[in-house]
């Protein structure tokens, strides 16, 4: 009997690539997205079934979970991939964008995990792979306080859950990734703006120019992330945290070896 994986945020980028990879490996794939009616590529795979899901809406989470389990009988692995990024000075942020950042990146995985826990308990096992970022630990980029907050929350959630779910044979894993080729993350960033406040303009312009100037050759191969997810899902790796890419590993090494004050001063001086 084929194993089955449930993946959030599969309409584009890493989520779609991961869904295609697992389908090609013979897995059954529950691919979820907010607008499944627009999807044309994943529908070509007989072992991929698409379900409507906005991870911030509890009723949709409940329905998608129940439908996926009913379709495949059993879900072995859940990949919490759906996410979004809010950048810009905290002072400039709209209230709804603050709430949305937390809702998608932190509360969303909570919603999905809680929906699947009864199923995993019944099956005496399962795995959650949460897609985080090296900025969930390193805070390497200015004006990313809200995004960092959401990923720090995901890191803490995953590490805390490890202890309560390990006795139930339910595994927790984290992927710390950075920018990858073919991912539209930068284009989808929500920027905090307020034309009445100009104090942050210089730093904002520097960061926007830096993000805009990065070409594909400077980004990680997304298959590095997909293969890391595959290694965790198939048991080839049992690492709790997997850091992807040269930049992430470099920053993590700096963070772990420098006094925190020195590290933060170095990052601030860079910009």
N, C-alpha and C positions, 0 to 999 in steps of 0.2 A: 504494500500500500504506500503510495507516494506521500511524502511529508508535505505540509502546507505552511505557508508563511503569509502573514497579514501585514501589509505595508501601508503607512499613511503618507499622503502627499506625493502621489505617483503621477500627477498630471505633467510633470516636466522634470528636467535635471536629474539629480541623484536618485530620486524616488522611482522615476520611470526606468532608468538604467538598471536599478536593482531588481525591479519587477521582471524585466526582460531576461536578466541574467538567471534568476532563479527558475523562470519558466523553461529556459533553454537547458537547465540542469535537471529537468524532470520534476521539479516541485510544482504543486498546486499553489497558485498565487491569488490571494485576495487583495486586489489593488484598489485603494480608496482615494477619492478626490472629491472636491466640492462640486465640480460640474462634469459628471460622467457623460452627459449627453454630447459634450464636445470631443470626447476621446475617439480617435480612429485607429491609432497604431496598436495599442494593447489589445484591442478587440480582435485582432488577427490571430492571437494565440489561444488555442483551445483550452489550455490549462490555466488561463488567467480569467478570473471573473471580477468585474468592476462593481464597486459599491459606492454609493453616495455618502460622503462623510465630511463634515466640518467638525474638527476635533473639539471646537469650543461649544458645540451644541450637544447636550447630554442625550437627548432623544435620538439624534442621528447616530451617536456613538453606540447606544444600546441596540438600535435597529441594525446597523452595519455589523456589529459583533454577532448578533443572533443569526443574521442572514449568512455570514461567512461560515459560521460553525455548522449551520444546517446544510450549506452547500457542500462542504468538504468533510463533514463529520468530526474532524479534529483539526485544531490549529496548533502547530508545534512551536512556532517562533513568531513574535510580534516585533516589527521594526518601527519604532516611533521616529519617523523622518520629517513629518510636516513641521515647518518653521517659517519665521519671518524675521526681518531685521529693521529696527528703528535706530537711526543715528541722528546725531546733533545734540546740542547742549540741552541738558535736562530742563533748564529754565524755560526753554522755548517749546517744550513738548505740550501737545494737546492732551487733555485728560483721557480722551477716548483712545489715543495712541498708546499711552502708558498702560492702560488696562488691556488693550489688544495685544501688546507685546507679551505681557505675562500670560494672557489667556491662551495664546497659540503655543508658545514655547515651553511653558511650565504646566499650566492647568490642563492643556490638551493631553500631554502624556499621562497625567494623573487620571484623567477621564478614561483613557483607553486602557490603562493598566487595571484600574478598578473594574472595568467591564469584563476583562479577561480572567481575573483572578479566580472566580468560581469554576471556570472551565479548566484552568490549569490545576487547581486543587483536585477536581474530580479525576483528572488524568494523571495525578501524582507527578506532575512535572511540566515544564515549559520554559521558555526563555524570552526575556525582553531585551532588545538591543536598542538603546537610546542614542540617537545621533546628536551629539553635542558639538562643541567647538573648542579649539585650544584657548579661545577667549573666555571659556567658562572657568579657566584656571589662571591664565596669564594676564588678563586685562591689558593687552599689548597695544590697543588702538584707542586714541582719545575720542571723545564724543560718542562712545559706545556704551555708556553707563547702563542704559535700559536693556540693550541686547546682552551685555555681560551679566547683568542681574538675572535675566531669564535663564541663561546657560549655567550660571552658578547655582541657581535653584534646581535645575535639572540634575546637575552633578550631585548636589546634596541629597535630593530625592532618591537618586539611584543608589548612592552609597548607603543611605539609611535603610532603604528597602532590602538591601543585600542580607542584612542580619535577620530580618523577620521572615524572609522568604527562603533562605538557604535550608532550614529544617524541612521545608515542604518540597524540596527538590526543584524549586523555581529559581532560575538563574537570571542574574542581572549583568549586563555588559554596557560599556560606554565606548563610543567612537568619538575621538577628538579630531575633527577635521578642520581644514582651512579652506581657502578658495580653490575650486576645481574647474577645469576646462568644461565648457558647455553648460555651466550652471548660470542661471540668470539672476543670481542673488543680488549682485550689485545693482542691476537694472530695477529690481523690485524693492530696493531699500526705501523706507519711508523716512524722509528727512524732517526733523523738527525745525520749524521756521517761525520767525516773528519779525516782520520788517521794522517794528518799533524798537527792537533791541539789536544793536550792531556790535556789541562787545565781543561776540564770538565769531565774527565774520572772517577774520584772518585765519584762525585755526580751521574753521569749516571749509574755507576755500582750499587750504593745504590738503585736507583729507579728501575732499572731492576730487581734486586734481590727481592725488595719488591713486585713488581707486579707479579713476577714469583712464589713467595712463598704463595700468597693468594690462599687458597683452597675454594671449593664451599661453605663450611659452613660459611665462612666469608662474602659471598656475599648476596645481597638481593634476595628474592624470586621475580622473574620477574612478577608473577601474581599480586603482589602489584602494579606494574606499569600499567599492563593491566587493573586491576580493577579501578585504578584512572582515566585512559583514559575513561573507560566505564561510570564512575560516571559523568564525565564532558560532554560526548557526549549525555547522557540521561537526563541531567539536575538534577541529584541527588546531584551534587555539582556545585556551581557557583564560586569557588575559582579561582582567576586569576593565582596564583602560587601554585603549589602543590609540596612539597618536599617529596621525597620518601626515606625511610630507616633511620636507626639509625645514620649512619655516616653523612649523609647529614644534618639531623636535628641538630646534635651536632655541626657541623661546622658552620651552619647558625646561631645557637644561639650564638656561640662564636663571630662570625663576627659582630653580631648585638649588643652585649653587651660590647665588648672590644673596647678601642681606636684602630684605625686601625694600628697604629705603634706597639702596643703591640701584636695584633693578628699576624701581618706579622713576627715580631721577633720570636714569638712562633712557627709558622709554619717553619721558616727557621732553628731554633734550632733543631727541630724534626729530620731534615735530616742531 
